[in-house]
C-alpha cells in the first residue's frame, strides 16, 4: 500500500472472508436474506440483502439504510448513498465502466497488460496489471502503489 502498510484476506469458518487491515479486521459472512453481514473494526455492523429491483440494500445495525442500488437501463447500477447523493455506472465504448459519483466520474478500460486503466475525477490515472505472483499490481502516476498476491489461506496479501 502507498504508506507501506499491509492488508491480507482469508476465508473464515462462516463462509465469508476476514480482511486484516492496519485499522483492524473486517469480517463478512452470508446472511439468511441472501446477502452478507459485515463486522467492521470499530465493532459496528452492516448488512446487505437483495431488493425487489434486482439490486442490493445495505443497512447498519440500528436498521437505518446505508445505501440502495438497482440496475439501470444502461446495463449498470444506480446507487443511493447515505447522504442522499447518487452514483451511477454504465459500460463504456472501451469495454470498461464509467461510474458517475458526486465528486466526478471514474472511467475504466482494459489495458494491454491484462489489467485496467482508471481515470479518477481529479484527472489522475491508475493502472492495474497481473503480476508474477498471480495477483495484481496497481500503479499510479508516481509509481508503484500496491502489490497483491494470493496467500496460503485462499485470500490475498497486499502491500
Helices and strands as residue ranges (DSSP letters): E 7-11, E 17-21, E 24-30, E 36-39, E 45-50, E 56-60, E 65-71, E 77-80, E 86-91, E 97-101, E 104-110, E 116-119, E 125-130, E 136-140, E 143-150, E 156-158
